Amino acid sequence: MGTHSAAVEALRTDPRAAALHRSLDVYYGDPARDTAMDAFYARFVHPGDLVFDIGSHVGDHIGTFRRLGARVVAVEPQPLCLRALRAIYAHDDQVTVVEAACGAQPGRISFLVNTANPTVSTASTDFVTAAAGAGGWEGQIWDGQIEVPVTTIDTLIAEHGTPSFVKIDVEGFEDAVLAGLSHPPPALSFEFTTIGRAVALRCLERLATLGFDGFDVALGDHKALTLGRWVDADEMAAHLLALPHEANSGDVYCVRTTRG
């Protein structure tokens, strides 16, 4: 599988990929971060598993899932990020890159691009509105718009099989992604932001309906579960609502402790 270092270094020096240079510096070439991520996700991902990475950006999570022995379906709509993913994982036949956004139903959608910071590009106009004037979001400008194809998790399952884990990181569009899921995997994660708590509450409601009954959260980019126990959707909702605005973002991890 290798470290993909040659492709990453080529992208780091490519002026056409300048908007991704910061992400590449943060997410690649830090062995301690890689080790921590691998240890964290090992509770959810095992050799031979299938993982969906929805909102792959530059693919650092793909690297973790591959090191853990999983096949990965990576879903990403942004042309610049797709170029990076295809370069970094060009020689890995266990990574399938899907050029699309993920949503409630197949089709096409307008996608708002932050050209200076592609990691927060989004299909959610509400997310952009919420960021305007919010603390911690100063200077973020969504100055581009493209039309992209939309797939659903159910469509991905029909095409690639049922995943053991799904990672969803789509900047305020997480509830739409979960609306396109009716065949729940054993575990998944979704990103939340403190400027979009209503989105997270809709996600929790949807997941409870799908049979998820255990929730915990990791704040920011730290891969450590905050509560250290699985709580129900109502307790997780209360926890997210009580977080200070400065917490900014994190990921909610969701499991089905009982199957039926």
C-alpha angles and dihedrals in degrees: 000000000000128000096281085226096143093056092045092050091049090053091047090059097039111103090204088065095046093123089060098046094094092049092048090051092049099042104036132055098027107114093184091055091047091051092049092048092048092050092048097049094042088085089063106028128055136176111289095020125132116231129189114212104195111191097019098177103178095348106247091141089052087060092054094047091049093049087054089055100254131138111237134211105196118199118196132150103192115100094214093050091045089054090053094047093049091049096047096044099030094121098041111096090186091069119077116191116208115197101216148085117251121234149139096295138006118268136080133305141185110255122202113221126206097201094191094048110022093177089079097045109128149182090221118094088186089060092054091048092050092050093055107107094352119139112258092023098076114141097016110138126182097206102160137058129195134172114239136179118257127217130177134228089244090055091049090051091051090051103038108017136255114314125221091216136017123198114200120191110155108138105253097336095093094109091056090050091052091048085066093057122089100147103064121210121220092262142002143166132219130192121239132189129201089233089058107038092140088064090054092049091052089049092052092049091050093047093049088053089052092054102263108145105165125070137172133161140223116203125224115335092324113121098214126107111239102209100035092216138068113259130184125262094262093054091047091050090052091048093052092047091052095053116109117250088247091067083077101179148348143151129273114215116210132192139173104232091180123041126211 
